[in-house]
Amino acid sequence: MKTYPTQNIRNIVLLGGTKSGKTTLAETMMFEGKVIDRRGTVEAKTTVSDNTEIEQLYQRSIYPTLLYTEFMDHKLNIIDTPGSDDFIGGVISAFKVADAGVMIVNAQQGVEVGTEIFARQAEKCKKPLILAINQLDHEKANWEGTLESVKQTFGKKVLLIQYPVETGNGFNSFIDVLKMKMYVFKDDNGTREEHEIPADHADQAAEYHQVVAEMAAENDEALMELFFDKGQLSEEEIRAGLRIGIAKAEIMPLFCLSGKKDIGVKRLMEFVINAGPAPDKMVQKLKDGTTVPCDASGQPSIFIYKTAVEQHLGDVSFFRVMSGKITEGMDLTNPENGSKERLAVIYAVAGKKKEKVTEMVAGDIGCTVKLKSVKTNQTLNGGNKEWAFEPIIFPPSKFRTAIKAKVEKDEEKLGEILNRAHAEDPTIKIEYSKELKQTILSGQGEHHINILKWHLTNTHKLEIDLFPPKIPYRETITKVALADYRHRKQSGGAGQFGEVHILIEPVVEGVAPNNKFKVEGKELVLNIKGKEEYNMDWGGKLEYYNCIVGGAIDARFMPAILKGILEKMEEGPLTGSYARDIRVFVYDGKMHPVDSNEISFKLAGRNAFKEAFKKAGPKIMEPVYNIEVLVPSEYMGDVMSDLQNRRAMIEGMSSDKGFEILKARVPLAELNKYSTTLSSLTSGRATFTMTFADYQQVPAEVQDKLLKEYEANEKDE
């Protein structure tokens, strides 16, 4: 393969819901560019893109796959992405290195939730979209309905470039209102004829053409003046205006396709090359906010957007050349860890097919192997600059489960594999919770996690258990309480003795501590001699006051008392959960001249705190999450009913682009497998996001249930 200059490279990401036909379209694009000589099919498991065993098993894309084709003396890099938002991480990483998205809309379904999700992501990443209505050859294709849903979703940005003469089994031609030609396809291999527009379509085509010219002119003052003067623009002038509008994401040109029958694919590729964003017009942001132009003459620099392990190759690092030119054998430096990395080999990538190249220039996308110390989101530089490009921001998790190996000796191996899985897919997260004493595995949905489970079982031959994770509750108090505890132990020689009297009260933000209390019929006035304040790792705080007078407890034992209290806060008295927001006054106690020691006072402090806690109106707090559900209106009732059964507090409802948006606050305890339930309720047509909100007190009946469960478990143990 020759080296393509930056201006002759185009980078696109194929987007769309499951079964929209992205993989089939990618296959046809490579066929048109003669990268492959025959097209595979998803059904026959012969596509270049969906080439892993698990993708072929499910017959859908699971991983983002880098492909390329050569067309019109250009290199077109294509990233075929999964259609399920369970694998949204692949879409987000693809947007980092692509310059535009091609949104594939299924002509049978119209705009789906997935379409909206990916469009939002494109907007967040400030990447323009080109729209393509696919599968117009399907007997259930609905051009008018699909077009209406597209316009409803994307509004005035939609610019119709083509429309079909006929849909369904008879779809073999369309009117192109930019070129003002009719294209007729003679076979399923893209063979096309160019015809004049038939008389019965002339007026409609002319009307659409005028709209295209107007929208193109609006993006450039010189074009606008020209349009006013002449009343029309040439094809090249229109294209120049569209190029500006697309780059600013103010225009979404719309095309007609059958990827399966190779109808319109070549024309879409022509447009991407002629009017799509070119890398040499782009700049890339560094972490410090400054920008770097995509210039082949600049400092060599690549950004790693994905890592993987492939059979026969080992560790594979996928990258975009952000600046300069890289060559085989070049040494680059990782500014994050200072490691030197050699590009032993550079590949242009078409799925599993990898072609060795000697060099790549700014704007191109490829991969290399066997880098020593490189992760996703890292930069490698040549020269003396220490650039670090802005990282990919992945979304928070929506599904969590506890995981453990069925055989204890496999735990270490399991940990290694899970860490590797996270490196390949950062939306998979692994955390050992000291609080819950569980390994928590998080992802974007149950299907996402099940794919990982399949690999653990089938690829790595590792048997595992997945089970509902515990909830990270918090414990606190609501009122003042007193307690004292004497720890005494005698066993022949030196014994243990320590007595501690404490008062506790809740810490309330903005309320200063008091030294006068009336509790249990006693009036206490405390002499505060010292204060220590601790912000707990798990949230909230502990305030610790030394109110000892007359030497009742030696100062050297006060840290031991504190240590005992901290230990009990780490394993709360009610359910073993973390305790927070408590003020402790140590105001009295007793010592023994011989038997008192640090362990005695630690245990006395710990137990006094435990007793006081249980008398202080204790309450359990639970994590509550903000969730936003995007759902078609016909499923709204079912979704709301389900949320109400999950103790949700509905906070708002609105409509946007043909979908309902439901906002609610839901306890984490009620969100176990919510993604699965939501998919079942809506036939896979809804999605949601969730973010941590705060901790709220559990209802009384829930608290009683939790206390009973904890007591029962303690007895069992």
Buried (B, 14 or more C-beta within 10 A) or exposed (E): EEBBBBBBBBBBBBBBBBBBBBBBBBBBBBBBBEBBEEBBEBEEBBBBBBBBEBBBEBBBBBBBBBBBBBBBEBBBBBBBBBBBBBBBBBBBBBBBBBBBBBBBBBBBBBBBBBBBBBBEBBEEBEBBBBBBBBBBBBEEBBBEBBBBBBBBBBEEBBBBBBBBBBBBEEBBBBBBBBBBBBBBBEEBBBEBEEEEBEEEBEEEBEEBBEEBBBBBBBBBEEBBEBBEEEEEBEEEBBBBBBBBBBBEBBBBBBBBBBBBBBBBBBBBBBBBBBBBBBBBBBEBEBEEEEEBBBBBEBBBBBBBBBBBEEEEBEBBBBBBBBBBBBBBEBEBBBBBEEBEBBBEBBBBBBBBBBEEBEBBBBBBBBBBBBBEEBBBBBBBBBBEBEBBBBBBEBBEBBBBBBBBBEEEEBEEBBBEBBEBBBBBBBBBBBEEEEBBEBBBBBBBBBBBBBBBBBBBEEEBEBEBEBEEBBBBBBBBBEEBBBBBBBBEEEEEEEBBBBBBBBBBBBBEEEEEEEEEBEBEEEEBEBEEEEEEEBEBEBBBBBBBBBBBEEEBBEEEBBBBBBBBBBBBBBBBBBBBBBBBBBBBBBBBBBBBEEBBBBBBBBBBBBBBBBBBBBBBEBBBBBBBBBBBBBBBEEBBEBBBEBBEEBBBEEEEEEEEBBBBBBBBBBBBBBBBBBBBBBBEBBEBBBBBBBEEBEBBBBEEEBBEEBBEEBEEEEEEE
